[in-house]
Amino acid sequence: MPVLITLSAKLFSTKSGKPIMGNLDTPATVRGRLVKAALDCFLADDYHRVTTRLIAEKAGANISMIRYYFGNKEGLYEEMIRETLKPMLDVLDGPMLASVTGFTDFLRLYYDTMTAQPEFPRLILKVLALNHGPGRHFIQQLLERGRTRGASRVSDLKSQGQIASGIDPDILRLAFVSLAMTPILLKDIFEEQVGHPMDTTFLEKLADFNGHLFSAGLKPVTSK
């Protein structure tokens, strides 16, 4: 019996004493903990300094689970980016942008998502602008998918007469990205300038204001 207990302790715990696999664990929860731990680790340090062992220990999981679910560190890195961006990409296929008023909700979703991990936009910028980490091509693929889906939604809104027919979908997308990313990227500077935190209430007001700008700016011009 003591031997069995010892073996169980080795199987279900890490060196730090955190549980690896308990009765309530499922493949989904273990996988989810690894993705969350990867997000925390990659946001806190450069890609090459983050080890799979560190991620596994932070997740309370066996390091072999990274190979099982993601193949290697790069696979986990890409999945971390995909899952973080997924709520925004899913919007392009859902009902939120069925009308121009949905831009307000989309901005609110972006601010809420990125406020939870404010370093994430900086990570994306580092990868794309400075080629830090292995995910440049992967992120570009995700952004291109978003560009294609976004252009389709713009086309739908044009056909419904909700936005002007001459609107360039790429210009609209760049304008939206600018309004979405800039407050999060420069959050510390803006907070110092305005003298108070850019909290949830402030960002909701900002989303409402920017959404109104979009709605007003996209309306078709009616001839008098």
N, C-alpha and C positions, 0 to 999 in steps of 0.2 A: 504493500500500500504506500509506504513512503516514496518508493521509486516512481509509482504512478503519479503521485502528487507532484514530484519534482519534474517529471516529463511534462505534465500539464502546465506547470508554471513557465517552463521554457517555451512551450508552444504558444501560450496566450499572453505573454508579456514581453516588453522590451527591456533593455538594460536600465532605462529610466524608471521602470516599474509601471509604465502606462500599459493598459490592456491592448493586445493586438486583435483578438477576436473573442468577443463575449457572446452570451446567449442571445443578446438582442441584435448583434451584428448581422448584416446581410451583405452580399456583394455590392449592393448599391450604396450602403452607408460607408463601407470601407473605401470604395472608389471615390465617393464624395469627400471623405476626409482627406484623401490624398490630393485631390484637386484643390481643396481649400488650403491645405498646407503648402502646396506648390505656389499658389497665389501669394500667400504671406511671405514665403521665402524669396521668390523672384522679385517681388516688389521691394524687399528689404535689402537686396544685394544683387551684384552683377551675376549674369547667367553662369559664367565659368566658375564662380566661387560657391555656387549652390550645388550640393551633392545629393544624390538620391538617398543616401543614408540619413542625411539631415532631414529631408522631406519625410521619409518614412518614420523617423523618430518623432517628429512634430505631429504626424498624423496618428501615432500610436499603432502603426501597421508594420508588417514584415516587409522588408525591402523587396522581396520576391514579388509582392503584389504589384509593384510598379512595372516590372517586366511583364507580368500577366495581363494587366489592363491596358498598358500604354506602350509596351515594347522597350522603351528606354527613356532617358531624361528628356530628350527632344520631343518625343511623343507626348509626354506628360505636359511639357511646356506649351505645346500647340493646343492640347485639349483645354488647358487652363485659359488660354486666350479665347478659344472658341466658346466655352461656356460663359465667360464673362461678357462677350459681345452678343451672345445668342438672344437675350431679351430684345435688343435693338433690332437685330436682323429679322426676328420673328414678326415684329411690328409691320414690316414691309409686305408680309403675306396675310396679315390679319385685318380686322375691320377698323382699326384705330384711324387709319389715313383714308377712310372712305369719304371724308370731307376735309376741307381746309382747316376746320376747327380742331382737327386731330393733331395738328402741329404743336399745339399747346400741351396736350397730353404726352406727345412724343418727347418734347423737351423736358417735361417734368420727369418722365421715366429715365431719361439720360442723366439728369442732375441727381436723381435719387440713387441710381446705380453707381455712378462715379463718386458720389460723396461717400459712399460706403468704403471705397478704396481709391482715394484721390491720387495715389501714385500710379494707378493703372494708365491713365492718359499719357503720363510722362514716359512710362515704359514703352507704350506704342510709338511715341514720338522718337524715343531713343533708337528703337529697332529700325524704324523707317528712315530717319534722317542720318543716324550715325552708324547704322548696321550693327548695333550691339545685340548679341544673341543670334540664334539661328532662324528666327521666325519671320524674316522680312518677306520672303516669297509667299509664305503661308498667309500672313496678314494682308498682303496685296490681293491674294485670291479672295479672301473674305470681303475686302472692301470692294472688289470688282463685282462680287455677287450682290453686295448691297447697292452698288451703282446700277446694275441691271434691273434689280427689283424696284429700286426707286424710280427709274425712268418709266417703268411700266405703270406705277401708281400715278405718276405725273400725267401720262398719256390718258389714263382713265379719268382723272379730274378734268382734263381738257375736254374730253368727249362729253362730259356731263355739264360743261359750261361753268365749272366752279373756279377755274383759273384761266388767265389769258392764254390764247393760243400761241402767242409768241414767246412764252416762257421757255428758256433754255434749261433742260433738266439738270445739266452739269453745273450751271451757275446757281440754280436753286439749291442743289446738294452742297456746294461749297459754302453758300451763305448759311445754310442750316448747320453745317459742321462748325463753322466759325462761331456762331451764336451758342452752340452747345459746348464746344471744347474750351474756348477761351476763359470763361468764368472759373472752370475747374483747374486749368493749367496755371492761371495767375491768381488763384484763390487767396494765397497768403498776401500778395501785394494789394489786391482789392480790399481785403479785410483791414489792412493797415491804413489804407486811404479813407475808407468809409467809417472806420473807428468802431466797428462792431462785427461779430461773426456773421458769415454768410450761412445762416442756419436754414432749416427746412422751410420756415415761414418766408424768409427772404428769397430763397430759390423758387418757391412757388409763385411769388409775386413776379420774379424775373421771367419765369416760364410763361405766365399769363401775358406779360408785356411783350416778350419776344414773339409769342404765338399770335398776338394781335397784330404785330408788325407784319408777320407773314400773311395772315388772312387779308389784311388791307392791301398789301403790296401785290398779291397774286390775283386779286379780283379783275375780271375782264373790264375793260374800259367801255362804258356805254356811251353811245353818241347821243347828243341832245337834239 
